[in-house]
Amino acid sequence: MSARCPICGRPAEPRERPFCSRRCRDVDLGRWLSGAYAIPAATPPEDEDDPGADGLDTGRQSA
Ligand SMILES: [Zn+2]
């Protein structure tokens, strides 16, 4: 195995692959999350669950 930690470049620990430690894993996760939050075009999964029936039918039935 020649995998290296993408965060600090040290040899990756099999336990924490592909990172060398839990700390680097957290760092990478933080980067990934901040990157995901930076995308404003992200659509919530709820929208894909019910396309078309976006509360219109519910409103009708209620009224
Ligand atoms: Zn590391």
N, CA, C, O and the ligand as a Tripos MOL2 file, in Angstrom:
@<TRIPOS>MOLECULE
protein
  253   251    64     0     0
PROTEIN
NO_CHARGES

@<TRIPOS>ATOM
      1 N           0.8340   -1.2060    0.0000 N.3       1 MET1
      2 CA          0.0000    0.0000    0.0000 C.3       1 MET1
      3 C           0.8680    1.2550    0.0000 C.2       1 MET1
      4 O           1.7540    1.4110    0.8410 O.2       1 MET1
      5 N           0.6070    2.1260   -0.9340 N.am      2 SER2
      6 CA          1.3800    3.3690   -0.9780 C.3       2 SER2
      7 C           0.4500    4.5590   -0.8590 C.2       2 SER2
      8 O           0.7910    5.6700   -1.2660 O.2       2 SER2
      9 N          -0.7330    4.3220   -0.2960 N.am      3 ALA3
     10 CA         -1.6880    5.4170   -0.1640 C.3       3 ALA3
     11 C          -1.1630    6.4400    0.8290 C.2       3 ALA3
     12 O          -0.5400    6.1060    1.8380 O.2       3 ALA3
     13 N          -1.4330    7.6820    0.5100 N.am      4 ARG4
     14 CA         -0.9880    8.7470    1.4090 C.3       4 ARG4
     15 C          -2.1610    9.6020    1.8180 C.2       4 ARG4
     16 O          -3.1280    9.7710    1.0750 O.2       4 ARG4
     17 N          -2.0550   10.1340    3.0130 N.am      5 CYS5
     18 CA         -3.0990   11.0110    3.5150 C.3       5 CYS5
     19 C          -3.2090   12.2480    2.6160 C.2       5 CYS5
     20 O          -2.2310   12.9710    2.4240 O.2       5 CYS5
     21 N          -4.4070   12.4840    2.0680 N.am      6 PRO6
     22 CA         -4.5830   13.6350    1.1800 C.3       6 PRO6
     23 C          -4.5040   14.9590    1.9210 C.2       6 PRO6
     24 O          -4.4100   16.0150    1.2970 O.2       6 PRO6
     25 N          -4.5410   14.9120    3.2330 N.am      7 ILE7
     26 CA         -4.5160   16.1510    4.0160 C.3       7 ILE7
     27 C          -3.0910   16.5700    4.3240 C.2       7 ILE7
     28 O          -2.7100   17.7130    4.0750 O.2       7 ILE7
     29 N          -2.3000   15.6510    4.8630 N.am      8 CYS8
     30 CA         -0.9660   16.0440    5.2950 C.3       8 CYS8
     31 C           0.1290   15.3080    4.5270 C.2       8 CYS8
     32 O           1.2990   15.6770    4.6230 O.2       8 CYS8
     33 N          -0.2350   14.2690    3.7610 N.am      9 GLY9
     34 CA          0.7520   13.6130    2.9150 C.3       9 GLY9
     35 C           1.4880   12.4740    3.5950 C.2       9 GLY9
     36 O           2.3560   11.8520    2.9840 O.2       9 GLY9
     37 N           1.1620   12.1910    4.8350 N.am     10 ARG10
     38 CA          1.8130   11.0820    5.5210 C.3      10 ARG10
     39 C           1.2120    9.7660    5.0320 C.2      10 ARG10
     40 O           0.1140    9.7470    4.4740 O.2      10 ARG10
     41 N           1.9240    8.6880    5.2400 N.am     11 PRO11
     42 CA          1.3870    7.3650    4.8630 C.3      11 PRO11
     43 C           0.0570    7.1230    5.5600 C.2      11 PRO11
     44 O          -0.0830    7.3480    6.7620 O.2      11 PRO11
     45 N          -0.9110    6.6630    4.7900 N.am     12 ALA12
     46 CA         -2.2530    6.4890    5.3370 C.3      12 ALA12
     47 C          -2.2950    5.3160    6.3040 C.2      12 ALA12
     48 O          -1.6240    4.3010    6.1180 O.2      12 ALA12
     49 N          -3.0950    5.4870    7.3290 N.am     13 GLU13
     50 CA         -3.2850    4.4140    8.3040 C.3      13 GLU13
     51 C          -4.4420    3.5370    7.8240 C.2      13 GLU13
     52 O          -5.5270    4.0520    7.5510 O.2      13 GLU13
     53 N          -4.2330    2.2300    7.7170 N.am     14 PRO14
     54 CA         -5.3010    1.3340    7.2270 C.3      14 PRO14
     55 C          -6.6030    1.5530    7.9750 C.2      14 PRO14
     56 O          -7.6850    1.4440    7.3970 O.2      14 PRO14
     57 N          -6.5000    1.8600    9.2480 N.am     15 ARG15
     58 CA         -7.6970    2.0660   10.0570 C.3      15 ARG15
     59 C          -8.4590    3.3190    9.6310 C.2      15 ARG15
     60 O          -9.6860    3.3740    9.7130 O.2      15 ARG15
     61 N          -7.7180    4.3130    9.1790 N.am     16 GLU16
     62 CA         -8.3360    5.6080    8.8870 C.3      16 GLU16
     63 C          -8.2950    5.9250    7.4010 C.2      16 GLU16
     64 O          -8.4540    7.0770    6.9990 O.2      16 GLU16
     65 N          -8.0840    4.9090    6.5990 N.am     17 ARG17
     66 CA         -7.9890    5.1340    5.1620 C.3      17 ARG17
     67 C          -9.0700    6.0760    4.6600 C.2      17 ARG17
     68 O         -10.1960    6.0160    5.1560 O.2      17 ARG17
     69 N          -8.7770    6.9450    3.6970 N.am     18 PRO18
     70 CA         -7.4200    7.0780    3.1540 C.3      18 PRO18
     71 C          -6.5850    8.0940    3.9190 C.2      18 PRO18
     72 O          -5.6190    8.6400    3.3860 O.2      18 PRO18
     73 N          -6.9500    8.3420    5.1410 N.am     19 PHE19
     74 CA         -6.2490    9.3700    5.9120 C.3      19 PHE19
     75 C          -5.2730    8.7210    6.8830 C.2      19 PHE19
     76 O          -5.2570    7.5010    7.0470 O.2      19 PHE19
     77 N          -4.4680    9.5470    7.5170 N.am     20 CYS20
     78 CA         -3.4470    9.0180    8.4170 C.3      20 CYS20
     79 C          -3.9630    9.0270    9.8450 C.2      20 CYS20
     80 O          -3.3860    8.3830   10.7210 O.2      20 CYS20
     81 N          -5.0360    9.7460   10.0790 N.am     21 SER21
     82 CA         -5.5340    9.8280   11.4430 C.3      21 SER21
     83 C          -6.9680   10.3420   11.4170 C.2      21 SER21
     84 O          -7.4440   10.8530   10.4030 O.2      21 SER21
     85 N          -7.6320   10.1980   12.5330 N.am     22 ARG22
     86 CA         -9.0070   10.6660   12.6070 C.3      22 ARG22
     87 C          -9.0560   12.1820   12.4310 C.2      22 ARG22
     88 O         -10.0090   12.7360   11.8840 O.2      22 ARG22
     89 N          -8.0150   12.8220   12.9030 N.am     23 ARG23
     90 CA         -7.9660   14.2750   12.8110 C.3      23 ARG23
     91 C          -7.9980   14.7250   11.3460 C.2      23 ARG23
     92 O          -8.7540   15.6210   10.9710 O.2      23 ARG23
     93 N          -7.1590   14.0810   10.5320 N.am     24 CYS24
     94 CA         -7.1310   14.4510    9.1230 C.3      24 CYS24
     95 C          -8.4650   14.0870    8.4740 C.2      24 CYS24
     96 O          -8.9200   14.7860    7.5690 O.2      24 CYS24
     97 N          -9.0760   13.0360    8.9120 N.am     25 ARG25
     98 CA        -10.3810   12.6440    8.3820 C.3      25 ARG25
     99 C         -11.3960   13.7530    8.6640 C.2      25 ARG25
    100 O         -12.1940   14.1120    7.7980 O.2      25 ARG25
    101 N         -11.3560   14.2800    9.8660 N.am     26 ASP26
    102 CA        -12.2720   15.3660   10.2220 C.3      26 ASP26
    103 C         -11.9940   16.6060    9.3850 C.2      26 ASP26
    104 O         -12.9110   17.2970    8.9410 O.2      26 ASP26
    105 N         -10.7260   16.8690    9.1820 N.am     27 VAL27
    106 CA        -10.3580   18.0400    8.3770 C.3      27 VAL27
    107 C         -10.9360   17.9100    6.9780 C.2      27 VAL27
    108 O         -11.5100   18.8540    6.4350 O.2      27 VAL27
    109 N         -10.7760   16.7230    6.4050 N.am     28 ASP28
    110 CA        -11.2690   16.5160    5.0470 C.3      28 ASP28
    111 C         -12.7840   16.6330    5.0250 C.2      28 ASP28
    112 O         -13.3500   17.2240    4.1060 O.2      28 ASP28
    113 N         -13.4390   16.0760    6.0250 N.am     29 LEU29
    114 CA        -14.9020   16.1470    6.0890 C.3      29 LEU29
    115 C         -15.3450   17.6060    6.1790 C.2      29 LEU29
    116 O         -16.3040   18.0180    5.5270 O.2      29 LEU29
    117 N         -14.6380   18.3710    6.9890 N.am     30 GLY30
    118 CA        -14.9700   19.7950    7.1240 C.3      30 GLY30
    119 C         -14.8420   20.5070    5.7830 C.2      30 GLY30
    120 O         -15.6870   21.3210    5.4120 O.2      30 GLY30
    121 N         -13.7780   20.1880    5.0710 N.am     31 ARG31
    122 CA        -13.5950   20.8250    3.7650 C.3      31 ARG31
    123 C         -14.7090   20.4240    2.8230 C.2      31 ARG31
    124 O         -15.2560   21.2520    2.0950 O.2      31 ARG31
    125 N         -15.0300   19.1770    2.8460 N.am     32 TRP32
    126 CA        -16.0670   18.6660    1.9410 C.3      32 TRP32
    127 C         -17.3930   19.3390    2.2610 C.2      32 TRP32
    128 O         -18.1230   19.7470    1.3580 O.2      32 TRP32
    129 N         -17.7010   19.4540    3.5370 N.am     33 LEU33
    130 CA        -18.9780   20.0480    3.9230 C.3      33 LEU33
    131 C         -19.0280   21.5190    3.5340 C.2      33 LEU33
    132 O         -20.0270   21.9850    2.9860 O.2      33 LEU33
    133 N         -17.9670   22.2420    3.8120 N.am     34 SER34
    134 CA        -17.9590   23.6670    3.4670 C.3      34 SER34
    135 C         -18.0800   23.8220    1.9630 C.2      34 SER34
    136 O         -18.6870   24.7770    1.4790 O.2      34 SER34
    137 N         -17.5030   22.8840    1.2230 N.am     35 GLY35
    138 CA        -17.6270   22.9410   -0.2260 C.3      35 GLY35
    139 C         -19.0530   22.6780   -0.6590 C.2      35 GLY35
    140 O         -19.5500   23.3060   -1.5940 O.2      35 GLY35
    141 N         -19.7140   21.7500    0.0150 N.am     36 ALA36
    142 CA        -21.0920   21.4170   -0.3380 C.3      36 ALA36
    143 C         -22.0110   22.5840   -0.0120 C.2      36 ALA36
    144 O         -22.9270   22.9020   -0.7700 O.2      36 ALA36
    145 N         -21.7540   23.2170    1.1290 N.am     37 TYR37
    146 CA        -22.5970   24.3420    1.5190 C.3      37 TYR37
    147 C         -22.3990   25.5300    0.5820 C.2      37 TYR37
    148 O         -23.2690   26.3930    0.4640 O.2      37 TYR37
    149 N         -21.2510   25.5640   -0.0790 N.am     38 ALA38
    150 CA        -20.9470   26.6960   -0.9440 C.3      38 ALA38
    151 C         -21.7440   26.6240   -2.2370 C.2      38 ALA38
    152 O         -21.8030   27.5910   -2.9970 O.2      38 ALA38
    153 N         -22.3610   25.4620   -2.4830 N.am     39 ILE39
    154 CA        -23.1440   25.3140   -3.7070 C.3      39 ILE39
    155 C         -24.5980   25.7000   -3.4290 C.2      39 ILE39
    156 O         -25.3110   24.9640   -2.7460 O.2      39 ILE39
    157 N         -25.0440   26.8470   -3.9520 N.am     40 PRO40
    158 CA        -26.3830   27.3470   -3.6660 C.3      40 PRO40
    159 C         -27.4550   26.6340   -4.4820 C.2      40 PRO40
    160 O         -28.6420   26.7330   -4.1700 O.2      40 PRO40
    161 N         -27.0480   25.9210   -5.5170 N.am     41 ALA41
    162 CA        -28.0270   25.2890   -6.4030 C.3      41 ALA41
    163 C         -28.4430   23.9110   -5.8940 C.2      41 ALA41
    164 O         -29.1490   23.1770   -6.5860 O.2      41 ALA41
    165 N         -28.0100   23.5660   -4.6950 N.am     42 ALA42
    166 CA        -28.3430   22.2490   -4.1710 C.3      42 ALA42
    167 C         -29.8410   22.1500   -3.8880 C.2      42 ALA42
    168 O         -30.4070   22.9960   -3.1950 O.2      42 ALA42
    169 N         -30.4670   21.1250   -4.4230 N.am     43 THR43
    170 CA        -31.9020   20.9520   -4.2090 C.3      43 THR43
    171 C         -32.1440   19.9570   -3.0830 C.2      43 THR43
    172 O         -31.4880   18.9170   -3.0210 O.2      43 THR43
    173 N         -33.0540   20.2590   -2.2200 N.am     44 PRO44
    174 CA        -33.3690   19.3310   -1.1350 C.3      44 PRO44
    175 C         -33.9860   18.0530   -1.6860 C.2      44 PRO44
    176 O         -34.7820   18.1070   -2.6230 O.2      44 PRO44
    177 N         -33.6310   16.9040   -1.1180 N.am     45 PRO45
    178 CA        -34.1180   15.6070   -1.6160 C.3      45 PRO45
    179 C         -35.6220   15.4950   -1.5270 C.2      45 PRO45
    180 O         -36.2210   14.6660   -2.2120 O.2      45 PRO45
    181 N         -36.2380   16.3010   -0.7080 N.am     46 GLU46
    182 CA        -37.6970   16.2090   -0.5490 C.3      46 GLU46
    183 C         -38.4070   16.5330   -1.8590 C.2      46 GLU46
    184 O         -39.4630   15.9790   -2.1640 O.2      46 GLU46
    185 N         -37.8060   17.4420   -2.6290 N.am     47 ASP47
    186 CA        -38.4260   17.8420   -3.8870 C.3      47 ASP47
    187 C         -38.5220   16.6730   -4.8540 C.2      47 ASP47
    188 O         -39.4970   16.5320   -5.5930 O.2      47 ASP47
    189 N         -37.4800   15.8310   -4.8340 N.am     48 GLU48
    190 CA        -37.4690   14.7240   -5.7860 C.3      48 GLU48
    191 C         -38.4560   13.6450   -5.3530 C.2      48 GLU48
    192 O         -38.8860   12.8270   -6.1660 O.2      48 GLU48
    193 N         -38.8010   13.6470   -4.1080 N.am     49 ASP49
    194 CA        -39.6900   12.6120   -3.5940 C.3      49 ASP49
    195 C         -41.0820   12.7490   -4.1970 C.2      49 ASP49
    196 O         -41.7110   11.7470   -4.5390 O.2      49 ASP49
    197 N         -41.5630   13.9690   -4.3290 N.am     50 ASP50
    198 CA        -42.9220   14.1830   -4.8070 C.3      50 ASP50
    199 C         -42.9620   15.2880   -5.8550 C.2      50 ASP50
    200 O         -43.3310   16.4220   -5.5500 O.2      50 ASP50
    201 N         -42.5910   14.9680   -7.0620 N.am     51 PRO51
    202 CA        -42.6110   15.9850   -8.1120 C.3      51 PRO51
    203 C         -44.0290   16.2430   -8.6110 C.2      51 PRO51
    204 O         -44.7770   15.3010   -8.8730 O.2      51 PRO51
    205 N         -44.3920   17.4860   -8.7390 N.am     52 GLY52
    206 CA        -45.7320   17.7900   -9.2430 C.3      52 GLY52
    207 C         -46.6820   18.0830   -8.1030 C.2      52 GLY52
    208 O         -47.2870   19.1550   -8.0620 O.2      52 GLY52
    209 N         -46.8220   17.1650   -7.1930 N.am     53 ALA53
    210 CA        -47.7350   17.3670   -6.0700 C.3      53 ALA53
    211 C         -47.0550   18.1970   -4.9950 C.2      53 ALA53
    212 O         -46.7890   17.7100   -3.8960 O.2      53 ALA53
    213 N         -46.7840   19.4150   -5.3100 N.am     54 ASP54
    214 CA        -46.0280   20.2650   -4.3940 C.3      54 ASP54
    215 C         -46.9720   21.0410   -3.4860 C.2      54 ASP54
    216 O         -46.9370   22.2710   -3.4660 O.2      54 ASP54
    217 N         -47.8020   20.3500   -2.7470 N.am     55 GLY55
    218 CA        -48.6850   21.0220   -1.8020 C.3      55 GLY55
    219 C         -49.9590   21.5180   -2.4450 C.2      55 GLY55
    220 O         -50.8780   21.9310   -1.7380 O.2      55 GLY55
    221 N         -50.0450   21.4910   -3.7620 N.am     56 LEU56
    222 CA        -51.2450   21.9940   -4.4320 C.3      56 LEU56
    223 C         -52.4430   21.0930   -4.1050 C.2      56 LEU56
    224 O         -53.5080   21.5700   -3.7100 O.2      56 LEU56
    225 N         -52.2500   19.8170   -4.2730 N.am     57 ASP57
    226 CA        -53.3430   18.8750   -3.9990 C.3      57 ASP57
    227 C         -53.7430   18.9320   -2.5310 C.2      57 ASP57
    228 O         -54.9260   18.9080   -2.1920 O.2      57 ASP57
    229 N         -52.7380   19.0060   -1.6730 N.am     58 THR58
    230 CA        -53.0270   19.0470   -0.2400 C.3      58 THR58
    231 C         -53.8710   20.2670    0.0970 C.2      58 THR58
    232 O         -54.8020   20.1860    0.8990 O.2      58 THR58
    233 N         -53.5440   21.3900   -0.5140 N.am     59 GLY59
    234 CA        -54.2860   22.6060   -0.2660 C.3      59 GLY59
    235 C         -55.7280   22.4680   -0.7280 C.2      59 GLY59
    236 O         -56.6480   22.9400   -0.0600 O.2      59 GLY59
    237 N         -55.9210   21.8290   -1.8570 N.am     60 ARG60
    238 CA        -57.2740   21.6570   -2.4010 C.3      60 ARG60
    239 C         -58.1330   20.8190   -1.4620 C.2      60 ARG60
    240 O         -59.2730   21.1520   -1.1360 O.2      60 ARG60
    241 N         -57.5130   19.7010   -1.0430 N.am     61 GLN61
    242 CA        -58.2710   18.7900   -0.1860 C.3      61 GLN61
    243 C         -58.6560   19.4820    1.1150 C.2      61 GLN61
    244 O         -59.7420   19.2720    1.6550 O.2      61 GLN61
    245 N         -57.7440   20.3060    1.6010 N.am     62 SER62
    246 CA        -57.9980   20.9990    2.8550 C.3      62 SER62
    247 C         -59.1550   21.9610    2.6810 C.2      62 SER62
    248 O         -60.0140   22.0840    3.5550 O.2      62 SER62
    249 N         -59.1720   22.6390    1.5480 N.am     63 ALA63
    250 CA        -60.2250   23.6280    1.3180 C.3      63 ALA63
    251 C         -61.4570   22.9570    0.8330 C.2      63 ALA63
    252 O         -62.4620   23.6200    0.5800 O.2      63 ALA63
    253 ZN         -2.9330   13.1870    7.6350 Zn       64 ZN64
@<TRIPOS>BOND
     1     1     2 1
     2     2     3 1
     3     3     4 2
     4     3     5 am
     5     5     6 1
     6     6     7 1
     7     7     8 2
     8     7     9 am
     9     9    10 1
    10    10    11 1
    11    11    12 2
    12    11    13 am
    13    13    14 1
    14    14    15 1
    15    15    16 2
    16    15    17 am
    17    17    18 1
    18    18    19 1
    19    19    20 2
    20    19    21 am
    21    21    22 1
    22    22    23 1
    23    23    24 2
    24    23    25 am
    25    25    26 1
    26    26    27 1
    27    27    28 2
    28    27    29 am
    29    29    30 1
    30    30    31 1
    31    31    32 2
    32    31    33 am
    33    33    34 1
    34    34    35 1
    35    35    36 2
    36    35    37 am
    37    37    38 1
    38    38    39 1
    39    39    40 2
    40    39    41 am
    41    41    42 1
    42    42    43 1
    43    43    44 2
    44    43    45 am
    45    45    46 1
    46    46    47 1
    47    47    48 2
    48    47    49 am
    49    49    50 1
    50    50    51 1
    51    51    52 2
    52    51    53 am
    53    53    54 1
    54    54    55 1
    55    55    56 2
    56    55    57 am
    57    57    58 1
    58    58    59 1
    59    59    60 2
    60    59    61 am
    61    61    62 1
    62    62    63 1
    63    63    64 2
    64    63    65 am
    65    65    66 1
    66    66    67 1
    67    67    68 2
    68    67    69 am
    69    69    70 1
    70    70    71 1
    71    71    72 2
    72    71    73 am
    73    73    74 1
    74    74    75 1
    75    75    76 2
    76    75    77 am
    77    77    78 1
    78    78    79 1
    79    79    80 2
    80    79    81 am
    81    81    82 1
    82    82    83 1
    83    83    84 2
    84    83    85 am
    85    85    86 1
    86    86    87 1
    87    87    88 2
    88    87    89 am
    89    89    90 1
    90    90    91 1
    91    91    92 2
    92    91    93 am
    93    93    94 1
    94    94    95 1
    95    95    96 2
    96    95    97 am
    97    97    98 1
    98    98    99 1
    99    99   100 2
   100    99   101 am
   101   101   102 1
   102   102   103 1
   103   103   104 2
   104   103   105 am
   105   105   106 1
   106   106   107 1
   107   107   108 2
   108   107   109 am
   109   109   110 1
   110   110   111 1
   111   111   112 2
   112   111   113 am
   113   113   114 1
   114   114   115 1
   115   115   116 2
   116   115   117 am
   117   117   118 1
   118   118   119 1
   119   119   120 2
   120   119   121 am
   121   121   122 1
   122   122   123 1
   123   123   124 2
   124   123   125 am
   125   125   126 1
   126   126   127 1
   127   127   128 2
   128   127   129 am
   129   129   130 1
   130   130   131 1
   131   131   132 2
   132   131   133 am
   133   133   134 1
   134   134   135 1
   135   135   136 2
   136   135   137 am
   137   137   138 1
   138   138   139 1
   139   139   140 2
   140   139   141 am
   141   141   142 1
   142   142   143 1
   143   143   144 2
   144   143   145 am
   145   145   146 1
   146   146   147 1
   147   147   148 2
   148   147   149 am
   149   149   150 1
   150   150   151 1
   151   151   152 2
   152   151   153 am
   153   153   154 1
   154   154   155 1
   155   155   156 2
   156   155   157 am
   157   157   158 1
   158   158   159 1
   159   159   160 2
   160   159   161 am
   161   161   162 1
   162   162   163 1
   163   163   164 2
   164   163   165 am
   165   165   166 1
   166   166   167 1
   167   167   168 2
   168   167   169 am
   169   169   170 1
   170   170   171 1
   171   171   172 2
   172   171   173 am
   173   173   174 1
   174   174   175 1
   175   175   176 2
   176   175   177 am
   177   177   178 1
   178   178   179 1
   179   179   180 2
   180   179   181 am
   181   181   182 1
   182   182   183 1
   183   183   184 2
   184   183   185 am
   185   185   186 1
   186   186   187 1
   187   187   188 2
   188   187   189 am
   189   189   190 1
   190   190   191 1
   191   191   192 2
   192   191   193 am
   193   193   194 1
   194   194   195 1
   195   195   196 2
   196   195   197 am
   197   197   198 1
   198   198   199 1
   199   199   200 2
   200   199   201 am
   201   201   202 1
   202   202   203 1
   203   203   204 2
   204   203   205 am
   205   205   206 1
   206   206   207 1
   207   207   208 2
   208   207   209 am
   209   209   210 1
   210   210   211 1
   211   211   212 2
   212   211   213 am
   213   213   214 1
   214   214   215 1
   215   215   216 2
   216   215   217 am
   217   217   218 1
   218   218   219 1
   219   219   220 2
   220   219   221 am
   221   221   222 1
   222   222   223 1
   223   223   224 2
   224   223   225 am
   225   225   226 1
   226   226   227 1
   227   227   228 2
   228   227   229 am
   229   229   230 1
   230   230   231 1
   231   231   232 2
   232   231   233 am
   233   233   234 1
   234   234   235 1
   235   235   236 2
   236   235   237 am
   237   237   238 1
   238   238   239 1
   239   239   240 2
   240   239   241 am
   241   241   242 1
   242   242   243 1
   243   243   244 2
   244   243   245 am
   245   245   246 1
   246   246   247 1
   247   247   248 2
   248   247   249 am
   249   249   250 1
   250   250   251 1
   251   251   252 2
@<TRIPOS>SUBSTRUCTURE
     1 MET1         2 RESIDUE 1 A MET
     2 SER2         6 RESIDUE 1 A SER
     3 ALA3        10 RESIDUE 1 A ALA
     4 ARG4        14 RESIDUE 1 A ARG
     5 CYS5        18 RESIDUE 1 A CYS
     6 PRO6        22 RESIDUE 1 A PRO
     7 ILE7        26 RESIDUE 1 A ILE
     8 CYS8        30 RESIDUE 1 A CYS
     9 GLY9        34 RESIDUE 1 A GLY
    10 ARG10       38 RESIDUE 1 A ARG
    11 PRO11       42 RESIDUE 1 A PRO
    12 ALA12       46 RESIDUE 1 A ALA
    13 GLU13       50 RESIDUE 1 A GLU
    14 PRO14       54 RESIDUE 1 A PRO
    15 ARG15       58 RESIDUE 1 A ARG
    16 GLU16       62 RESIDUE 1 A GLU
    17 ARG17       66 RESIDUE 1 A ARG
    18 PRO18       70 RESIDUE 1 A PRO
    19 PHE19       74 RESIDUE 1 A PHE
    20 CYS20       78 RESIDUE 1 A CYS
    21 SER21       82 RESIDUE 1 A SER
    22 ARG22       86 RESIDUE 1 A ARG
    23 ARG23       90 RESIDUE 1 A ARG
    24 CYS24       94 RESIDUE 1 A CYS
    25 ARG25       98 RESIDUE 1 A ARG
    26 ASP26      102 RESIDUE 1 A ASP
    27 VAL27      106 RESIDUE 1 A VAL
    28 ASP28      110 RESIDUE 1 A ASP
    29 LEU29      114 RESIDUE 1 A LEU
    30 GLY30      118 RESIDUE 1 A GLY
    31 ARG31      122 RESIDUE 1 A ARG
    32 TRP32      126 RESIDUE 1 A TRP
    33 LEU33      130 RESIDUE 1 A LEU
    34 SER34      134 RESIDUE 1 A SER
    35 GLY35      138 RESIDUE 1 A GLY
    36 ALA36      142 RESIDUE 1 A ALA
    37 TYR37      146 RESIDUE 1 A TYR
    38 ALA38      150 RESIDUE 1 A ALA
    39 ILE39      154 RESIDUE 1 A ILE
    40 PRO40      158 RESIDUE 1 A PRO
    41 ALA41      162 RESIDUE 1 A ALA
    42 ALA42      166 RESIDUE 1 A ALA
    43 THR43      170 RESIDUE 1 A THR
    44 PRO44      174 RESIDUE 1 A PRO
    45 PRO45      178 RESIDUE 1 A PRO
    46 GLU46      182 RESIDUE 1 A GLU
    47 ASP47      186 RESIDUE 1 A ASP
    48 GLU48      190 RESIDUE 1 A GLU
    49 ASP49      194 RESIDUE 1 A ASP
    50 ASP50      198 RESIDUE 1 A ASP
    51 PRO51      202 RESIDUE 1 A PRO
    52 GLY52      206 RESIDUE 1 A GLY
    53 ALA53      210 RESIDUE 1 A ALA
    54 ASP54      214 RESIDUE 1 A ASP
    55 GLY55      218 RESIDUE 1 A GLY
    56 LEU56      222 RESIDUE 1 A LEU
    57 ASP57      226 RESIDUE 1 A ASP
    58 THR58      230 RESIDUE 1 A THR
    59 GLY59      234 RESIDUE 1 A GLY
    60 ARG60      238 RESIDUE 1 A ARG
    61 GLN61      242 RESIDUE 1 A GLN
    62 SER62      246 RESIDUE 1 A SER
    63 ALA63      250 RESIDUE 1 A ALA
    64 ZN64       253 GROUP 0 **** ****
